[in-house]
Every structure is written in C-alpha cells, then in structure tokens.
Amino acid sequence: MKGDDEAVPPPLDFMSPDARDVWARLAPQLVKLKRLEPHFHELFASYCEEVAVYIAMTKDIGAHGVTYETGQGRNGNQKRTRPEVHLRKSTLESMIRLGALFGLSPVDEKRLGNANQGDLFEDLMRAVNGKSA
C-alpha cells in the first residue's frame, strides 16, 4: 500500500506522555492517509492532548464516581456533580471538533474520502449530471 514506507513523525516535544501515546497509536494511519502533513502537527498534537485528558477524566470518574456530597448545610448534605464530569464533556466536544479535521470518526472519514476530498467533488458532479454512482 502506498504510504507504508513513509516515516511517521515523532510526537512533538511539548506533548504530555499520555498524549504521546495517543500520537504513537494514531499517527501511522494518518500518515498513510496523507492527513498528517507537517503543517498539521500542532493541531494533531492538540487532538492527542484532548484524548489524553478525556482518558484521565474517565479513569478518575470510574474510580471516584460522578458525584460528591457537600458538607452539612442548611439543606443537609447535597450531591454535586464532580468537576471532572464537566471537564470530560468539554474535552469530548473538543475531540469531536478536532478529530473531524483528520477524519477520525466514520462520518468524517467518509466526508474526507480515502486519501483526499476529490471523492466529494466527483459525487457532486455525478448528482448534478444525473448519473448514478
């Protein structure tokens, strides 16, 4: 397969160890698909950092739960949502936005095509000309 010989760039120096693991796992496939060009490295590093935070928050929530109880107050003990739950949610939203740029969901992968966006143009032209795909 074309692209098998292409070198996978190393993670960027400023990345956290967990984000480097994400890079090592995903970068080879993105290189094969020509979606990890040098000018995209910082953006992909941001995606990897978001994934690392998402994993850390998910582990923390698994270990400590979704809620905590406040101290005795006028209304007694109350359950509150832990801040990690909100951070995980916002991190997931960032992952979805950034991941879309690299085709990291089934829908986004289809949108980008196998190697480039040429497939979208060809599909549009077939539709305009009334020819079936």
NUNU-331224 format. One record per atom (N, C-alpha, C): residue in three letters; atom name; y, x, z; residue number from 1. Coordinates in pm, whole numbers. Example, Ala and Ser with C-alpha at 12.3 -4.5 7.8 and 13.67 -1.06 7.14 Angstrom:
BEGIN
+--------+-------+--------+--------+--------+-----+
: residu : atome :     py :     px :     pz : num :
+--------+-------+--------+--------+--------+-----+
:    ala :     N :   -569 :   1319 :    780 :   1 :
:    ala :    CA :   -450 :   1230 :    780 :   1 :
:    ala :     C :   -330 :   1320 :    780 :   1 :
:    ser :     N :   -225 :   1285 :    708 :   2 :
:    ser :    CA :   -106 :   1367 :    714 :   2 :
:    ser :     C :      3 :   1290 :    787 :   2 :
+--------+-------+--------+--------+--------+-----+
This chain:
BEGIN
+--------+-------+--------+--------+--------+-----+
: residu : atome :     py :     px :     pz : num :
+--------+-------+--------+--------+--------+-----+
:    met :     N :   -119 :     85 :      0 :   1 :
:    met :    CA :      0 :      0 :      0 :   1 :
:    met :     C :    124 :     88 :      0 :   1 :
:    lys :     N :    216 :     55 :    -84 :   2 :
:    lys :    CA :    339 :    133 :    -90 :   2 :
:    lys :     C :    411 :    123 :     44 :   2 :
:    gly :     N :    456 :    234 :     93 :   3 :
:    gly :    CA :    523 :    235 :    223 :   3 :
:    gly :     C :    438 :    296 :    332 :   3 :
:    asp :     N :    306 :    311 :    307 :   4 :
:    asp :    CA :    220 :    370 :    407 :   4 :
:    asp :     C :    258 :    514 :    437 :   4 :
:    asp :     N :    314 :    584 :    336 :   5 :
:    asp :    CA :    349 :    724 :    351 :   5 :
:    asp :     C :    487 :    743 :    413 :   5 :
:    glu :     N :    564 :    638 :    426 :   6 :
:    glu :    CA :    700 :    651 :    478 :   6 :
:    glu :     C :    698 :    681 :    627 :   6 :
:    ala :     N :    785 :    771 :    666 :   7 :
:    ala :    CA :    793 :    810 :    807 :   7 :
:    ala :     C :    860 :    701 :    889 :   7 :
:    val :     N :    803 :    676 :   1003 :   8 :
:    val :    CA :    861 :    579 :   1096 :   8 :
:    val :     C :    963 :    654 :   1181 :   8 :
:    pro :     N :   1087 :    609 :   1183 :   9 :
:    pro :    CA :   1187 :    680 :   1263 :   9 :
:    pro :     C :   1156 :    668 :   1412 :   9 :
:    pro :     N :   1188 :    772 :   1487 :  10 :
:    pro :    CA :   1164 :    764 :   1631 :  10 :
:    pro :     C :   1265 :    670 :   1697 :  10 :
:    pro :     N :   1232 :    619 :   1815 :  11 :
:    pro :    CA :   1329 :    536 :   1888 :  11 :
:    pro :     C :   1457 :    617 :   1912 :  11 :
:    leu :     N :   1566 :    547 :   1926 :  12 :
:    leu :    CA :   1694 :    614 :   1948 :  12 :
:    leu :     C :   1701 :    669 :   2091 :  12 :
:    asp :     N :   1773 :    777 :   2109 :  13 :
:    asp :    CA :   1777 :    849 :   2236 :  13 :
:    asp :     C :   1823 :    763 :   2354 :  13 :
:    phe :     N :   1914 :    671 :   2329 :  14 :
:    phe :    CA :   1972 :    593 :   2439 :  14 :
:    phe :     C :   1884 :    477 :   2486 :  14 :
:    met :     N :   1773 :    454 :   2418 :  15 :
:    met :    CA :   1690 :    337 :   2449 :  15 :
:    met :     C :   1610 :    356 :   2579 :  15 :
:    ser :     N :   1588 :    243 :   2648 :  16 :
:    ser :    CA :   1507 :    245 :   2770 :  16 :
:    ser :     C :   1360 :    269 :   2733 :  16 :
:    pro :     N :   1280 :    316 :   2828 :  17 :
:    pro :    CA :   1138 :    340 :   2799 :  17 :
:    pro :     C :   1065 :    215 :   2750 :  17 :
:    asp :     N :   1092 :    100 :   2808 :  18 :
:    asp :    CA :   1024 :    -23 :   2764 :  18 :
:    asp :     C :   1066 :    -62 :   2622 :  18 :
:    ala :     N :   1194 :    -44 :   2591 :  19 :
:    ala :    CA :   1241 :    -74 :   2455 :  19 :
:    ala :     C :   1181 :     23 :   2354 :  19 :
:    arg :     N :   1160 :    147 :   2395 :  20 :
:    arg :    CA :   1095 :    245 :   2307 :  20 :
:    arg :     C :    953 :    201 :   2273 :  20 :
:    asp :     N :    885 :    142 :   2370 :  21 :
:    asp :    CA :    750 :     90 :   2345 :  21 :
:    asp :     C :    753 :    -21 :   2241 :  21 :
:    val :     N :    852 :   -108 :   2250 :  22 :
:    val :    CA :    866 :   -216 :   2152 :  22 :
:    val :     C :    892 :   -156 :   2015 :  22 :
:    trp :     N :    981 :    -59 :   2008 :  23 :
:    trp :    CA :   1011 :     10 :   1881 :  23 :
:    trp :     C :    883 :     67 :   1821 :  23 :
:    ala :     N :    806 :    139 :   1902 :  24 :
:    ala :    CA :    684 :    203 :   1854 :  24 :
:    ala :     C :    585 :    100 :   1800 :  24 :
:    arg :     N :    584 :    -17 :   1859 :  25 :
:    arg :    CA :    491 :   -122 :   1817 :  25 :
:    arg :     C :    536 :   -190 :   1688 :  25 :
:    leu :     N :    665 :   -216 :   1672 :  26 :
:    leu :    CA :    714 :   -295 :   1560 :  26 :
:    leu :     C :    769 :   -215 :   1442 :  26 :
:    ala :     N :    824 :   -100 :   1468 :  27 :
:    ala :    CA :    890 :    -22 :   1363 :  27 :
:    ala :     C :    798 :     11 :   1245 :  27 :
:    pro :     N :    671 :     47 :   1265 :  28 :
:    pro :    CA :    588 :     81 :   1148 :  28 :
:    pro :     C :    580 :    -33 :   1046 :  28 :
:    gln :     N :    565 :   -154 :   1093 :  29 :
:    gln :    CA :    557 :   -267 :   1000 :  29 :
:    gln :     C :    690 :   -292 :    930 :  29 :
:    leu :     N :    800 :   -278 :   1003 :  30 :
:    leu :    CA :    931 :   -298 :    941 :  30 :
:    leu :     C :    961 :   -191 :    838 :  30 :
:    val :     N :    915 :    -70 :    860 :  31 :
:    val :    CA :    933 :     37 :    762 :  31 :
:    val :     C :    856 :      2 :    635 :  31 :
:    lys :     N :    734 :    -46 :    650 :  32 :
:    lys :    CA :    653 :    -85 :    533 :  32 :
:    lys :     C :    723 :   -194 :    453 :  32 :
:    leu :     N :    790 :   -284 :    521 :  33 :
:    leu :    CA :    858 :   -394 :    455 :  33 :
:    leu :     C :   1001 :   -358 :    410 :  33 :
:    lys :     N :   1039 :   -234 :    434 :  34 :
:    lys :    CA :   1173 :   -184 :    399 :  34 :
:    lys :     C :   1284 :   -262 :    470 :  34 :
:    arg :     N :   1258 :   -296 :    596 :  35 :
:    arg :    CA :   1357 :   -368 :    676 :  35 :
:    arg :     C :   1415 :   -283 :    789 :  35 :
:    leu :     N :   1380 :   -154 :    790 :  36 :
:    leu :    CA :   1432 :    -67 :    896 :  36 :
:    leu :     C :   1498 :     56 :    833 :  36 :
:    glu :     N :   1597 :     29 :    752 :  37 :
:    glu :    CA :   1674 :    136 :    690 :  37 :
:    glu :     C :   1762 :    202 :    797 :  37 :
:    pro :     N :   1806 :    326 :    776 :  38 :
:    pro :    CA :   1883 :    397 :    880 :  38 :
:    pro :     C :   2005 :    320 :    932 :  38 :
:    his :     N :   2073 :    247 :    847 :  39 :
:    his :    CA :   2192 :    176 :    894 :  39 :
:    his :     C :   2159 :     51 :    978 :  39 :
:    phe :     N :   2030 :     21 :    994 :  40 :
:    phe :    CA :   1988 :    -91 :   1080 :  40 :
:    phe :     C :   1934 :    -45 :   1215 :  40 :
:    his :     N :   1924 :     85 :   1238 :  41 :
:    his :    CA :   1857 :    136 :   1358 :  41 :
:    his :     C :   1919 :     87 :   1487 :  41 :
:    glu :     N :   2051 :     90 :   1498 :  42 :
:    glu :    CA :   2115 :     45 :   1623 :  42 :
:    glu :     C :   2091 :   -104 :   1647 :  42 :
:    leu :     N :   2097 :   -182 :   1542 :  43 :
:    leu :    CA :   2073 :   -325 :   1556 :  43 :
:    leu :     C :   1928 :   -353 :   1598 :  43 :
:    phe :     N :   1834 :   -281 :   1539 :  44 :
:    phe :    CA :   1694 :   -297 :   1579 :  44 :
:    phe :     C :   1673 :   -246 :   1721 :  44 :
:    ala :     N :   1744 :   -141 :   1760 :  45 :
:    ala :    CA :   1735 :    -93 :   1899 :  45 :
:    ala :     C :   1781 :   -202 :   1995 :  45 :
:    ser :     N :   1885 :   -275 :   1957 :  46 :
:    ser :    CA :   1933 :   -387 :   2040 :  46 :
:    ser :     C :   1825 :   -493 :   2054 :  46 :
:    tyr :     N :   1757 :   -525 :   1944 :  47 :
:    tyr :    CA :   1647 :   -621 :   1950 :  47 :
:    tyr :     C :   1539 :   -571 :   2047 :  47 :
:    cys :     N :   1502 :   -445 :   2036 :  48 :
:    cys :    CA :   1398 :   -389 :   2122 :  48 :
:    cys :     C :   1438 :   -396 :   2269 :  48 :
:    glu :     N :   1565 :   -370 :   2298 :  49 :
:    glu :    CA :   1613 :   -381 :   2437 :  49 :
:    glu :     C :   1603 :   -525 :   2488 :  49 :
:    glu :     N :   1637 :   -620 :   2402 :  50 :
:    glu :    CA :   1626 :   -761 :   2442 :  50 :
:    glu :     C :   1480 :   -798 :   2472 :  50 :
:    val :     N :   1389 :   -751 :   2389 :  51 :
:    val :    CA :   1246 :   -778 :   2412 :  51 :
:    val :     C :   1203 :   -717 :   2545 :  51 :
:    ala :     N :   1247 :   -595 :   2572 :  52 :
:    ala :    CA :   1210 :   -529 :   2697 :  52 :
:    ala :     C :   1260 :   -607 :   2819 :  52 :
:    val :     N :   1383 :   -657 :   2812 :  53 :
:    val :    CA :   1437 :   -737 :   2923 :  53 :
:    val :     C :   1359 :   -867 :   2935 :  53 :
:    tyr :     N :   1327 :   -931 :   2824 :  54 :
:    tyr :    CA :   1251 :  -1055 :   2826 :  54 :
:    tyr :     C :   1116 :  -1033 :   2895 :  54 :
:    ile :     N :   1048 :   -926 :   2860 :  55 :
:    ile :    CA :    918 :   -896 :   2921 :  55 :
:    ile :     C :    934 :   -871 :   3072 :  55 :
:    ala :     N :   1035 :   -794 :   3110 :  56 :
:    ala :    CA :   1059 :   -765 :   3252 :  56 :
:    ala :     C :   1089 :   -893 :   3330 :  56 :
:    met :     N :   1173 :   -980 :   3274 :  57 :
:    met :    CA :   1206 :  -1105 :   3343 :  57 :
:    met :     C :   1085 :  -1197 :   3353 :  57 :
:    thr :     N :   1003 :  -1201 :   3249 :  58 :
:    thr :    CA :    883 :  -1284 :   3252 :  58 :
:    thr :     C :    787 :  -1234 :   3359 :  58 :
:    lys :     N :    770 :  -1103 :   3371 :  59 :
:    lys :    CA :    684 :  -1047 :   3476 :  59 :
:    lys :     C :    740 :  -1080 :   3614 :  59 :
:    asp :     N :    871 :  -1067 :   3631 :  60 :
:    asp :    CA :    934 :  -1094 :   3759 :  60 :
:    asp :     C :    918 :  -1241 :   3798 :  60 :
:    ile :     N :    938 :  -1329 :   3702 :  61 :
:    ile :    CA :    923 :  -1473 :   3729 :  61 :
:    ile :     C :    778 :  -1504 :   3764 :  61 :
:    gly :     N :    685 :  -1439 :   3694 :  62 :
:    gly :    CA :    543 :  -1459 :   3726 :  62 :
:    gly :     C :    510 :  -1414 :   3868 :  62 :
:    ala :     N :    571 :  -1308 :   3913 :  63 :
:    ala :    CA :    544 :  -1255 :   4046 :  63 :
:    ala :     C :    617 :  -1331 :   4157 :  63 :
:    his :     N :    738 :  -1379 :   4129 :  64 :
:    his :    CA :    821 :  -1437 :   4235 :  64 :
:    his :     C :    854 :  -1585 :   4217 :  64 :
:    gly :     N :    813 :  -1644 :   4107 :  65 :
:    gly :    CA :    838 :  -1786 :   4084 :  65 :
:    gly :     C :    971 :  -1813 :   4016 :  65 :
:    val :     N :    992 :  -1940 :   3987 :  66 :
:    val :    CA :   1110 :  -1985 :   3914 :  66 :
:    val :     C :   1226 :  -2017 :   4009 :  66 :
:    thr :     N :   1193 :  -2056 :   4129 :  67 :
:    thr :    CA :   1297 :  -2099 :   4224 :  67 :
:    thr :     C :   1291 :  -2017 :   4353 :  67 :
:    tyr :     N :   1396 :  -2030 :   4431 :  68 :
:    tyr :    CA :   1402 :  -1974 :   4566 :  68 :
:    tyr :     C :   1468 :  -2079 :   4654 :  68 :
:    glu :     N :   1447 :  -2067 :   4785 :  69 :
:    glu :    CA :   1510 :  -2161 :   4878 :  69 :
:    glu :     C :   1631 :  -2097 :   4941 :  69 :
:    thr :     N :   1737 :  -2176 :   4950 :  70 :
:    thr :    CA :   1857 :  -2129 :   5017 :  70 :
:    thr :     C :   1835 :  -2142 :   5167 :  70 :
:    gly :     N :   1922 :  -2078 :   5242 :  71 :
:    gly :    CA :   1913 :  -2089 :   5387 :  71 :
:    gly :     C :   1951 :  -2228 :   5434 :  71 :
:    gln :     N :   1926 :  -2253 :   5561 :  72 :
:    gln :    CA :   1957 :  -2384 :   5620 :  72 :
:    gln :     C :   2107 :  -2410 :   5609 :  72 :
:    gly :     N :   2140 :  -2520 :   5544 :  73 :
:    gly :    CA :   2281 :  -2558 :   5529 :  73 :
:    gly :     C :   2299 :  -2702 :   5571 :  73 :
:    arg :     N :   2411 :  -2756 :   5538 :  74 :
:    arg :    CA :   2442 :  -2894 :   5577 :  74 :
:    arg :     C :   2344 :  -2992 :   5515 :  74 :
:    asn :     N :   2290 :  -2958 :   5395 :  75 :
:    asn :    CA :   2192 :  -3045 :   5329 :  75 :
:    asn :     C :   2049 :  -2995 :   5345 :  75 :
:    gly :     N :   2029 :  -2905 :   5439 :  76 :
:    gly :    CA :   1895 :  -2850 :   5460 :  76 :
:    gly :     C :   1866 :  -2740 :   5358 :  76 :
:    asn :     N :   1741 :  -2700 :   5350 :  77 :
:    asn :    CA :   1700 :  -2599 :   5252 :  77 :
:    asn :     C :   1703 :  -2660 :   5112 :  77 :
:    gln :     N :   1757 :  -2587 :   5019 :  78 :
:    gln :    CA :   1761 :  -2634 :   4881 :  78 :
:    gln :     C :   1694 :  -2532 :   4791 :  78 :
:    lys :     N :   1629 :  -2583 :   4687 :  79 :
:    lys :    CA :   1567 :  -2494 :   4589 :  79 :
:    lys :     C :   1668 :  -2466 :   4478 :  79 :
:    arg :     N :   1679 :  -2342 :   4443 :  80 :
:    arg :    CA :   1768 :  -2299 :   4337 :  80 :
:    arg :     C :   1686 :  -2223 :   4233 :  80 :
:    thr :     N :   1733 :  -2229 :   4110 :  81 :
:    thr :    CA :   1669 :  -2153 :   4004 :  81 :
:    thr :     C :   1709 :  -2007 :   4018 :  81 :
:    arg :     N :   1611 :  -1919 :   4009 :  82 :
:    arg :    CA :   1638 :  -1776 :   4020 :  82 :
:    arg :     C :   1720 :  -1728 :   3899 :  82 :
:    pro :     N :   1810 :  -1632 :   3918 :  83 :
:    pro :    CA :   1892 :  -1580 :   3808 :  83 :
:    pro :     C :   1808 :  -1523 :   3694 :  83 :
:    glu :     N :   1690 :  -1472 :   3725 :  84 :
:    glu :    CA :   1603 :  -1415 :   3622 :  84 :
:    glu :     C :   1562 :  -1518 :   3518 :  84 :
:    val :     N :   1553 :  -1644 :   3559 :  85 :
:    val :    CA :   1518 :  -1751 :   3465 :  85 :
:    val :     C :   1628 :  -1768 :   3361 :  85 :
:    his :     N :   1752 :  -1767 :   3405 :  86 :
:    his :    CA :   1865 :  -1780 :   3313 :  86 :
:    his :     C :   1878 :  -1657 :   3223 :  86 :
:    leu :     N :   1856 :  -1540 :   3281 :  87 :
:    leu :    CA :   1863 :  -1417 :   3202 :  87 :
:    leu :     C :   1753 :  -1417 :   3095 :  87 :
:    arg :     N :   1632 :  -1461 :   3132 :  88 :
:    arg :    CA :   1524 :  -1467 :   3034 :  88 :
:    arg :     C :   1559 :  -1562 :   2920 :  88 :
:    lys :     N :   1619 :  -1675 :   2952 :  89 :
:    lys :    CA :   1656 :  -1772 :   2849 :  89 :
:    lys :     C :   1760 :  -1714 :   2754 :  89 :
:    ser :     N :   1864 :  -1650 :   2807 :  90 :
:    ser :    CA :   1967 :  -1594 :   2719 :  90 :
:    ser :     C :   1911 :  -1477 :   2639 :  90 :
:    thr :     N :   1820 :  -1402 :   2698 :  91 :
:    thr :    CA :   1756 :  -1291 :   2626 :  91 :
:    thr :     C :   1672 :  -1343 :   2511 :  91 :
:    leu :     N :   1598 :  -1451 :   2535 :  92 :
:    leu :    CA :   1518 :  -1511 :   2428 :  92 :
:    leu :     C :   1607 :  -1558 :   2314 :  92 :
:    glu :     N :   1720 :  -1617 :   2345 :  93 :
:    glu :    CA :   1813 :  -1661 :   2241 :  93 :
:    glu :     C :   1862 :  -1542 :   2159 :  93 :
:    ser :     N :   1892 :  -1431 :   2225 :  94 :
:    ser :    CA :   1934 :  -1310 :   2153 :  94 :
:    ser :     C :   1821 :  -1254 :   2069 :  94 :
:    met :     N :   1699 :  -1257 :   2123 :  95 :
:    met :    CA :   1583 :  -1210 :   2046 :  95 :
:    met :     C :   1567 :  -1291 :   1919 :  95 :
:    ile :     N :   1583 :  -1420 :   1929 :  96 :
:    ile :    CA :   1567 :  -1507 :   1812 :  96 :
:    ile :     C :   1673 :  -1475 :   1707 :  96 :
:    arg :     N :   1798 :  -1460 :   1752 :  97 :
:    arg :    CA :   1908 :  -1428 :   1658 :  97 :
:    arg :     C :   1888 :  -1292 :   1592 :  97 :
:    leu :     N :   1861 :  -1190 :   1672 :  98 :
:    leu :    CA :   1844 :  -1055 :   1617 :  98 :
:    leu :     C :   1715 :  -1044 :   1537 :  98 :
:    gly :     N :   1609 :  -1105 :   1586 :  99 :
:    gly :    CA :   1481 :  -1098 :   1517 :  99 :
:    gly :     C :   1486 :  -1162 :   1380 :  99 :
:    ala :     N :   1569 :  -1264 :   1364 : 100 :
:    ala :    CA :   1582 :  -1331 :   1234 : 100 :
:    ala :     C :   1633 :  -1234 :   1128 : 100 :
:    leu :     N :   1716 :  -1140 :   1167 : 101 :
:    leu :    CA :   1771 :  -1044 :   1072 : 101 :
:    leu :     C :   1664 :   -951 :   1015 : 101 :
:    phe :     N :   1555 :   -935 :   1090 : 102 :
:    phe :    CA :   1447 :   -847 :   1047 : 102 :
:    phe :     C :   1323 :   -923 :   1002 : 102 :
:    gly :     N :   1330 :  -1057 :   1002 : 103 :
:    gly :    CA :   1216 :  -1138 :    960 : 103 :
:    gly :     C :   1105 :  -1140 :   1063 : 103 :
:    leu :     N :   1140 :  -1145 :   1192 : 104 :
:    leu :    CA :   1041 :  -1133 :   1297 : 104 :
:    leu :     C :    988 :  -1266 :   1349 : 104 :
:    ser :     N :   1005 :  -1372 :   1274 : 105 :
:    ser :    CA :    937 :  -1498 :   1303 : 105 :
:    ser :     C :    876 :  -1544 :   1171 : 105 :
:    pro :     N :    777 :  -1632 :   1175 : 106 :
:    pro :    CA :    717 :  -1678 :   1049 : 106 :
:    pro :     C :    819 :  -1739 :    954 : 106 :
:    val :     N :    912 :  -1817 :   1005 : 107 :
:    val :    CA :   1012 :  -1881 :    920 : 107 :
:    val :     C :   1105 :  -1776 :    859 : 107 :
:    asp :     N :   1150 :  -1683 :    943 : 108 :
:    asp :    CA :   1242 :  -1580 :    893 : 108 :
:    asp :     C :   1172 :  -1484 :    798 : 108 :
:    glu :     N :   1046 :  -1457 :    822 : 109 :
:    glu :    CA :    971 :  -1371 :    730 : 109 :
:    glu :     C :    961 :  -1436 :    593 : 109 :
:    lys :     N :    934 :  -1564 :    590 : 110 :
:    lys :    CA :    928 :  -1637 :    463 : 110 :
:    lys :     C :   1064 :  -1637 :    395 : 110 :
:    arg :     N :   1168 :  -1656 :    474 : 111 :
:    arg :    CA :   1304 :  -1658 :    420 : 111 :
:    arg :     C :   1340 :  -1524 :    354 : 111 :
:    leu :     N :   1297 :  -1414 :    415 : 112 :
:    leu :    CA :   1328 :  -1282 :    361 : 112 :
:    leu :     C :   1234 :  -1242 :    248 : 112 :
:    gly :     N :   1120 :  -1305 :    237 : 113 :
:    gly :    CA :   1023 :  -1264 :    136 : 113 :
:    gly :     C :    947 :  -1143 :    184 : 113 :
:    asn :     N :    850 :  -1098 :    107 : 114 :
:    asn :    CA :    766 :   -986 :    149 : 114 :
:    asn :     C :    841 :   -856 :    161 : 114 :
:    ala :     N :    929 :   -827 :     66 : 115 :
:    ala :    CA :    999 :   -699 :     71 : 115 :
:    ala :     C :   1149 :   -714 :     55 : 115 :
:    asn :     N :   1193 :   -824 :     -5 : 116 :
:    asn :    CA :   1336 :   -840 :    -26 : 116 :
:    asn :     C :   1367 :   -988 :    -40 : 116 :
:    gln :     N :   1490 :  -1021 :    -70 : 117 :
:    gln :    CA :   1530 :  -1161 :    -82 : 117 :
:    gln :     C :   1520 :  -1213 :   -224 : 117 :
:    gly :     N :   1464 :  -1136 :   -314 : 118 :
:    gly :    CA :   1452 :  -1179 :   -452 : 118 :
:    gly :     C :   1371 :  -1306 :   -468 : 118 :
:    asp :     N :   1273 :  -1327 :   -382 : 119 :
:    asp :    CA :   1190 :  -1446 :   -391 : 119 :
:    asp :     C :   1273 :  -1574 :   -377 : 119 :
:    leu :     N :   1373 :  -1571 :   -290 : 120 :
:    leu :    CA :   1456 :  -1689 :   -271 : 120 :
:    leu :     C :   1532 :  -1724 :   -399 : 120 :
:    phe :     N :   1585 :  -1625 :   -466 : 121 :
:    phe :    CA :   1658 :  -1648 :   -589 : 121 :
:    phe :     C :   1565 :  -1704 :   -697 : 121 :
:    glu :     N :   1446 :  -1646 :   -708 : 122 :
:    glu :    CA :   1351 :  -1694 :   -808 : 122 :
:    glu :     C :   1311 :  -1839 :   -780 : 122 :
:    asp :     N :   1289 :  -1873 :   -655 : 123 :
:    asp :    CA :   1255 :  -2011 :   -618 : 123 :
:    asp :     C :   1368 :  -2106 :   -654 : 123 :
:    leu :     N :   1491 :  -2065 :   -627 : 124 :
:    leu :    CA :   1607 :  -2148 :   -659 : 124 :
:    leu :     C :   1619 :  -2169 :   -809 : 124 :
:    met :     N :   1602 :  -2064 :   -886 : 125 :
:    met :    CA :   1613 :  -2076 :  -1031 : 125 :
:    met :     C :   1503 :  -2166 :  -1088 : 125 :
:    arg :     N :   1383 :  -2158 :  -1035 : 126 :
:    arg :    CA :   1275 :  -2247 :  -1080 : 126 :
:    arg :     C :   1310 :  -2392 :  -1050 : 126 :
:    ala :     N :   1369 :  -2416 :   -932 : 127 :
:    ala :    CA :   1407 :  -2552 :   -894 : 127 :
:    ala :     C :   1518 :  -2604 :   -986 : 127 :
:    val :     N :   1616 :  -2520 :  -1016 : 128 :
:    val :    CA :   1728 :  -2559 :  -1099 : 128 :
:    val :     C :   1679 :  -2590 :  -1242 : 128 :
:    asn :     N :   1590 :  -2510 :  -1291 : 129 :
:    asn :    CA :   1539 :  -2526 :  -1428 : 129 :
:    asn :     C :   1429 :  -2631 :  -1438 : 129 :
:    gly :     N :   1389 :  -2687 :  -1323 : 130 :
:    gly :    CA :   1289 :  -2793 :  -1326 : 130 :
:    gly :     C :   1147 :  -2744 :  -1346 : 130 :
:    lys :     N :   1122 :  -2617 :  -1327 : 131 :
:    lys :    CA :    987 :  -2564 :  -1342 : 131 :
:    lys :     C :    920 :  -2559 :  -1206 : 131 :
:    ser :     N :    793 :  -2591 :  -1201 : 132 :
:    ser :    CA :    721 :  -2588 :  -1075 : 132 :
:    ser :     C :    683 :  -2444 :  -1043 : 132 :
:    ala :     N :    670 :  -2419 :   -913 : 133 :
:    ala :    CA :    638 :  -2283 :   -869 : 133 :
:    ala :     C :    492 :  -2252 :   -889 : 133 :
+--------+-------+--------+--------+--------+-----+
